[in-house]
Structures are given as structure tokens and as C-alpha cells.
Amino acid sequence: MKQSLQLRLSQHLSLTPQLQQSIRLLQLSTLELNQEIEQMMAQNPLLDTEDDFSVAAPEISELRPASTAEDSGADTELGGGSELESTPELKAEDFGSTEREDWENGTEGDDFDGIRELPANSNGSSSASGDEDGERSNQDSAEISLQEHLTAQMAGMHLSESDRVALQVLIESLNEDGYLEDSLEAIVIGLLGEEDEATEDREELLDHLRIALKWLQNMDPAGVGAKDLAECLVLQLRALGPSPAQMIAILICKQHLELLAKRDSKKLMALTGADEPLLREAQALIRALEPKPGRRFARGQAAAVVPDVMVRKVGRELRVMLNPEVTPKLRINELYANALRQTRGGITNSPLGGQLQEARWFIKNIQQRFDTILRVSKAIVERQKGFFTHGALAMKPLVLREIADELGLHESTISRVTTAKYMATTFGTFELKYFFGSGLSTEAGGNASSTAVRALIKQFVEAEPANKPLSDSALASMLEEQGIQVARRTVAKYREALKIAPANLRKNP
């Protein structure tokens, strides 16, 4: 075999560490970005924070290379020349609700393991539809936990020391919904172990727990300490006092919850012996119950989404700006930087010189991340002006390629920017991806956004007669009357995405 040397010319794409970091930072959520910053600060002593420092502060601009045309276009307001320095006057609370997907129906079908549109708390403060986000408003304002509430009641009860200890054990064993998921035998094993010795001690402890369970299930809130949904509802019904409707409701909860979920009134009347008025009264009692007794004591279940971008209407203009609460306050630690400059050989020959350059690149990439988010957000707002005036019904079809072509970026970049980034509007807070949607053909030859179609479907369902809900075919016909051509299966897909039950489960007897 003859050996020879050959010279070939070829092109290939090489991602520098700085570019790789820029791409990675772009796709991080706000929480992940904060974790990344904390990790970087722990590793690099030259990276520092300052309370009064913002992304537009001089320290960053001094460390950044000369701005490019792409960077300079990110600091202008839509339809105006306002700078980023004006953002601190905005607060997240100025924009009301922070739902991630405000268009979604807020029913909690899983509360009854299959029963749809039944949940309501015992004091009548909420209904099946609930708030837009499907959570009770008193969750966020809970001052004490369920365990603290029950322990406070126990303090006023005349119990022996052994019963008090047993009751405290059960209270601590409740989950956040107020259910006792573990059996009493399992709790005993957890306390004493699985050994076969000391059988008398086991039986004695089990007896104390059985007595304590009766005390627990008579405490407030009603239904606490139940092992499952059926028992929870029965405990609440028994607290209402005896009546014919109550007896029928207890029978339904014990044996026929599945039929209740299907709204099969005929079978329920046949199995319970109740006539139609009595069955309706029993169903009304069940709807007034709380499937999760511990719900109003839950803390921090619904984590608030912090918007990355805020949109504010000033006169006829829509102003888009970064949320100052999520922009990191970073700078170079001047103490270390000055020490490096005074060392023999200067920054270049110092072991910390690499960390100084790393800190500068990190700050630059953070700034570029927010610049890109702002640019994409402004392009979205420009395309979806109708939404910010009239809501989801005015949403237009929009795909990633349109924004990418307009800004001179790749589609993958737009996808990274719109993932886990949120925009606060007067209609709520939405993920940036919410403003993108495919188009459906109309009779006029144009396109209607799939988001607008979902909003129409939700509007139709909310206005439907309670005793004659609209089928998917009827919804498709109504959309066709609006000039939107949608197949029945497409309507079913959108309805399911909105978490709206089928027509047979929405029908009220």
C-alpha cells in the first residue's frame, strides 16, 4: 500500500463554548436560569450581584462588545422609543391573574375519580366550574395547615393521654387532601415494626387508633380522615342530619358513584327506589360536598407563574418590556478585577484571568438572552394586536417560521425562546407558545386561528342549555355558521384540550 499526503478543503460548523452557553441559557426557564446563575457565582468569585443593578446598567454595557444591529433592535418599544429603564415602574400585580393557560376549562374531573363537574366545597363558596385556574381562592390565603387546625381542636377535647397520642399520630398521617391513605394496621407496623413480638402492645395500640379515628372523623372539616372518596362524602352527608334525600345520597356514594358520574338517572332511580324529584335533591346534596376536605388548608399548591415579559397598553400603543423582577442583577466583582490588574504580568498571565473572561461572557450571554426574548415578544405582540384588545377570539394564525423570518433567526431559536417563557397581559399570563397556532380555513378564503376556535367552542359550551348540551357535531355546525370549517373530530380534540366533558356528561337531569 502506497502512502501519500493529500490536502482537502471542507466546511463544518464549530460551536464555541461561548455559543454553546448562549444556546443553553436561551432555553432555560426563569427558575432554571436562577439556578444556573447561583451555580456560576459559586464557581466564579469574579461574578457578583448588586441590588440596584439592572440588565441595562452601565457595568454590563462596559463589558459587552460593540452592539450589533441585532442587539440594538431589542431595546425599542413597539410603536415608541421608550427604553428598558422605564420597566421598574411595572409590577406583576398590575396584570391580575397569572394563569398559565387562561383559556382552559377549570373543572377538576379527577376529584371524584371519574365524576365530572361535581366538586364544590361544603360551605358553598365554589362550584364545579370554580375559578379559571380550577383552584379555590382561599388556598393562597391559608394561614394554618390542616394538621395545625386539627391539633387546635384536639386541645379542647377531654381525652386520655394515650388517646391524645393516638389521635396526634392519625393527624400527622393525613395527606394534604385530608385523607388517611394508610390503614390502621400499616400505621401500627410503622410505629412498632414488623416483629411478631409484643402482640398485646399491637392490639392495644390498634384499639387506641380505632377510637382516635372516630374522634378524627367527627372533627372539622367534615370528611377528614376518610380512606377514600366514597367514605369522605358519606361522612359529610351524615353530618347534615337525616332526611330522605340524605339517605339516597349516602346509598349513591356508597354503591353507585360510577353511575352518578355517568349521570345515568334511570339506573339510579331503579337501584335506589327514588323518584326523579328525590334523586335530584340527593344529587344536589352531593354536589354541595367537598371531595378534598384539606383543600382550603393547602399551602403553595398553585405556584404563581412569574412573567418574563409584560405588555401594557398606553393610549393606542402596546408597550412590551422585560419584567424587572426576573432580570438578573450581575456585574464583575471590582475588588477582584482591580487586584488582577495590579498583579505582575497583568490579567492575561493571572490564573484568575480565565475566570474573568468567563464572567464577562456569562454576563453578555445573559443580556443577549433577554434581548432575544424581548425581540421575539415584540414581534408576537405586533402580529397579535387583536388579542390584546379583544381577547382569544381575535387571535390570528401564527407559526414559528413567520417570526423567525421577520427577525432573521432560526426556527429552533424561536422555539427555545417561546418555551417556558411567559407574557403578562390584561387577559392573564400566558406562555409565549400560546400565541402560536395553526390556521383553519374559512368561507371567506382566509384562516382562523385554532386558539380562536377553541375560545369559540368554550363560549358556545358556557352558553348551552343545561338540560340539552351541545354535541361535537352541533358545535361543528355552529362554527360553520360563523364561517369556520371544522371537522367533528377536530372539535372533539379541541374540546378535550379545553378539559370539557362530552355532551352526555354535561347534561343536567
N, C-alpha and C positions, 0 to 999 in steps of 0.2 A: 504493500500500500504506500503510495507516494504522498508525503505530507507537503502542504502548501499553505501560504497565508493569503487570505482574501479580505478585502475591505468592502463592507456593506453599509449603506445608509438606510436608516429606518427611523420612523417616528413612533413615540409612545408617550402616554400620559403619565407623569410622575406627580404624586401628591406629596407635597412637603408636609412636615409635621404641623406647621402653622395652618395650612389649608385643611388638613385633617381635623385639627382642633376647631376651626371655624365651622366646618360642616357639622361636627358633633354638637357644638353649642347651639347651633341653629335649631336642631330638632328636639332639644330638651324642653320640658315644661318648666314653669316658674319654680316649682318645688325642687325639681332635679337640678336646675341651674343654681339655686341657692346651695344645694349640697355640693355641687361642683366647686363653687366659689369657696366654701368653707374648707374643702379638702385642699384646694390650691393654696389658700392662705396658711394652712397648717404646714405645708411643704416648703413654701417660699417666704422667707422673712422680709423680702423686699416688697411684698404686696400688702397694702394696708387699706383701711377704711376710714371714712370721715363722715360724721353725722350730717354735716351741712353740705356734703358733696353730692352732685348730681351728674348724670351722664353727659350733660352739656358743659360741665365745669372746665376751667382752664387746664387743670392737670392732665386730663385725657387729651385735650386738643394739642397740648405741648408734646405729648408722647407719640401722637399719631403722625404717620407720613402725610405728605401733602394730599388734601382731599381730592378725590376723583369726581368725575361727573356723576357717578352712581351715588356717591356719598352726599354730594351737595343737594341732590334732588330729594333727599329724605327728610329735610328739616323744614320744608314749607308746608303750610296748612292748605287744605283743599279749598280752593276759591279765595284764599287770602294769604297774607305774608307773615302770619304770626309765627314766632319762634318757639322752641321747646321750653324756654324759660317760663312760659306762661302756664305750664302744666301744674305747678304746685297748688294753684288755687282750686283745683278739682279734687273732690273726694269721692270714694267709691259709693258712699251712701246717697250721693246726688242722683244715682241712676236706679234706685229702687231694687227690684228683685234681682237675684243672682242665679236664676235657673240656668242650668247648662243647656237644656233644650226646652224652651218655654212652650213650644207647640205640642209637647207630648201630653196625652191624657193622663191625669194623675191618679187613676184608680189603682187600688192595691189588691189585685186579684189573688195574690199569694197569701193574704192574711187568713183566708178560710180554706187553704189547701185545695183550691179549685173553685170556691164560691166567688162569684164576681159581683161587684157593686153592692156589697152588703155592709162593709165596715162603717161604724160610727161609734164615737165614744159614749159612755154611759150618761154623761151629763148633757148630751145633745149638742155639743159645741162644734161638731163636724159631721159631715155626711159622706156618702160614698164617693162623691166627686172630689171632696177635700179641696185643699189649696192646689195651685198649679203644680207644685212640686210633690204633691202627694203626702206631705208631712203635716202634722199638726203644728199650729203656730206656737203652742206652748212648749214645744221641745226645746227651742233655743233659749227659752227663758227659765228653764228648770233650775231651781235654786238648791234642791236637795236630791239625793239619789233615792231610788226605791228602797234600798236597804236602810238608809237613814230614816225614811218616812215610817217604815215598819218598826224599826227599833224604837223610835219615839213613842209609838203606840204601845209597844210592849212594856215600856217603863211605867205605864199607868195600869197595867194588868196585875192582878194578885196571883202570882204564880210561885210555885216552889222553885228552889234553886236549880234542881235537876230539869224541871220543865222549861225554865227560862233558858238554860244552856241548850236544850234540845231545839227550842224554837229559834234561838240565835243561829244554830247550825243550819236549819232549814232556810232561814232568811238569807244567809250567806251563800246558799246553794242555788238560789234563783238566778235565772238568766236575765238579760236586760229587758225581755218582754214580760217578765213576771211568772214564767213557767218553771216548774220543778222537773227538769228533764231527767234526773237520775231517780231511780226507785229508792225507797227507804232502805231496802236490803243493800243496794250498792253504796249508799251513804254510810251504812254501818261498816261495811267492808273497808271503805276508805278511811274510817276512823280507827278501827281495831285491827285491820289486816285480814288476811285470808286463812289464818290458822284455825284449826278446829277446836282449840282450847278455849276455855272460859266461855262455854256456851250460855251459861246463865247470864253473864255480862252482856252478851249479844242480844239475848231475848229481852233483857231489861232495857237496854238502850233502844231496841226496836219498839218496845211498848211506849217509851217516852216520846219517840219520834212520831208514832201514830197519834198520840194525844196532841202533840205540838202541831201536827198537820191540821187537825181540826181547828185549833186556835188560829193558825195562819190563814186558813180558807175562810174565816169569818172576819178577817181584818180588811181595812181599806187599802187599796182599791178592790172592789168586788171582782172575783175571778182569779185573784192572785193565788199561787200555789197549786194550780191545776197541772195535770200531767200532759194534757193535750187540749186541742181547741174545743172539742165537744164538752169536756168537763168544765172548761173555763166558762163557756156560755151557760151551762146548766147552773153553775154556782151563781152567776149573775141573775139568772131568771128566778132562782129560789129566793134571792134577796128582795125581789119585787113584791112578794106577797101572793097568796093563792087567788087564782081566777081560772075560768075555763080556757081562756087564751093562753095563760101561762102553762097549764098542763099540756096543751097541744104543742106549744113551743118547746117544752122540755122533751117531749116524745120525739119531735123532729130532730132536735140537737143530739139526742142520744142515738137515734137509729137511722135517720133519713137526711143527713146533711148533703149527701150527694144529689138526692132528688131536689132539695132546696136550691142547690147551685144550678141545676138544670131548669129550674122554675117549672117543674112538672106538677102543676096544681092538681090535675086529675088523679094521679097516683097518690099524691099526698093526702087528698081527701079520702080516697079509698082505704089507705093504710091507717089513717088516724081517726077516721069516722067523723071528721069535722066538716061542716058545710062551708060554702065559699066565704061568707062574711067572717066566720070564726077563724078560718085559715088565714085570711088577710090580716086579721087582728094579731094572730100569732106571728106572722111574718113581720109585721110592724114592730113587735116586741124584739124579735131577733135582730132586726136592722138597727135598733137603738143600742145594741150591746157593743162593748169594746173588745175586739179579738186579742188585743195586746194590752193587758192591764198596766204594764210597766212603761208604756209608750210616753206618757206625759212626764215621766221622771228621767227619761233618757237624756244623756248629755252628749253633745257633739256628734250625733249620728249623721246629720246632714252638713258635711263640710262645705263651707262657703267657697265658691269659686272666685278667685281674685282676678279681675280682668287685666290683661296686658295693655289693652288699648281702650280709650274712651272716645265716644263720639258725642259731640254736643252741638245742638242747633243754636246758632247765634244769628238772629234775623233770618235771612234766607240762605245763609251759608251753613254747611255742615263742617265742623272743625274736628279733625282727628288728631289725637295726641296720646303720647305714652302715659301710662299710669305711673306717677312718681313713686308710688308705694312699692312697685316691683322692680324699678330700675336700680341696679346695684351701685353702691357708693364706693368706688375703688380709686386708689391712687398709689403711686410709688412712695415707699417709706423714705422720706427725705433724709432722715438721720443716717440710714444705711447707705443711701446713694451718695451723700456728701463724704462719708467715710471712704467709700470706694474711690472717689475722685482724688482724695488726698493720699492714697496709698502709692508706694513706689511702683512704678510700672503702669499706674492708672487702672481703669476699669477693664481694659482688654486682657491684661495678664492676671487679673484677680480671679480666684476660684469662684467668687460670687458674681462675676461678670456675666456668666451664662444665665444665672437666675434673674439678673436684672433684665436681660433681653427677653427671657421667658415671661416675666411680669408685664413688660411692655406689650408683647404680642397678645397676652391674655386680655389685657385691658382693651386693646384695639379690636380683638375679635368679639368681645362683649359689646362694644359700641356698634360694630358692624351688624351684630345680631339684631339689636334693637332698631337700627336704621332700616334693615330689611323688613322687619315686622311692620314698621310704620309705613314704609312704601307700599307694601302689599295691602295693608289695611286701607290706605287711602284709595288705592285702585279699586278695591272691593266696594267701598262706600260710593265712589264715583259711578260704578256700574249699577249699584242697587239703591239709588237715591229714593226710589218709590217706597222701599221697605221702611226707611227711616221717617216717612211721612204717614204712610197708610198701613204699615204692618206687613205680616207674612203674605197677605192676599196680593200684594203688589210686587212680590219677588219675581225677578226675571231669571230665565235660564242662564247659567254661567258655568263654565268649565275651567279647569286649571290652565289649559293652554292659552286661553284668552288673556289671562293676567300675565302669564309667562311671556307671551309675545309683546305685550304692552310695555313690560318693564325690562325686557331683554335678559330674562333669566330662564333657567331650565325648569321644566315642569316638576322635576324632583325637588328643586329648591322651594317652589311654591307649596308642594305637598308637605315638606318639613315645616315651613312657616305656619301653615294652617292647622297643624296637628297639635292639640293640647295648648293652643293659644286662644285667648278669649277676648271678646269685644263687648264693652258695656254700652248699651243703648237705652233709649227711653222705654223700649218694649221688653227689657230684660238683658241678661248677659248670655251671649251665645259663643260657641266655638266658631272659629273663623271658617271651618269647613261647612257650617250651617248655611252659609251664603252661596254655596255652590250646589247646583242641581241640574239634572238633565232636563231637556225640553220635551213637551208633549205637543203634538200638532193641534191646531185649532182650525175652525171653519174658515177663518179669515186668511188662512195661509201662514200665520205666524206660529210662535211657540209659547207655551205656558210653562212656567217652572214647576217641577214636581213638588217643590216646597209649597208653592201657592195652591196646588191641587190638594195637598194634604190639609192645608188650612181650610179650604172649602169643604172637604169631607168632614172635618171636625165641626165646622159651623153647621152643616146640614144635620149631623147627628145630635148636636146640642138642641136644635130646634124641632126635632122629630116628636111626634106624639108618643107619650109614654106607653100607651096600650097598643101602638102599631109602629114599631121601629122600622127603619128603612133597611131593606136588604142591600147586598152589594150590587145587584142588578139595578135596583131603584136608584142607588147613588150614582151609578154609571150613567143612567138616563138623565138624572138631574144635571150632571156635569156636561152631558152632551147638549142639554138645553142652554148651558152657558157658553156653548161653542167649543168645548174641550172634548176631544175624542179619546176616551179611556176605556180599555177593556175591563170586564168584570174582575178578572183575576188580578189586574193591576190595582183596582180599587181595594180588593181584599188584602193585597200586600201592603198598601198604604195604611189601611185600617189597622192591620196588625202592628205596623210600625208605630202607630199612634196609641197602641195599647187599648184599643176599643174592642169590646167583646162583639161577637156575632149578633145578628138581629134576634135570634131565639133566646139569647142570654140577656139581652137588654129589655126584653118585654116585661112590663109590669102587669100582673094579673088584675 
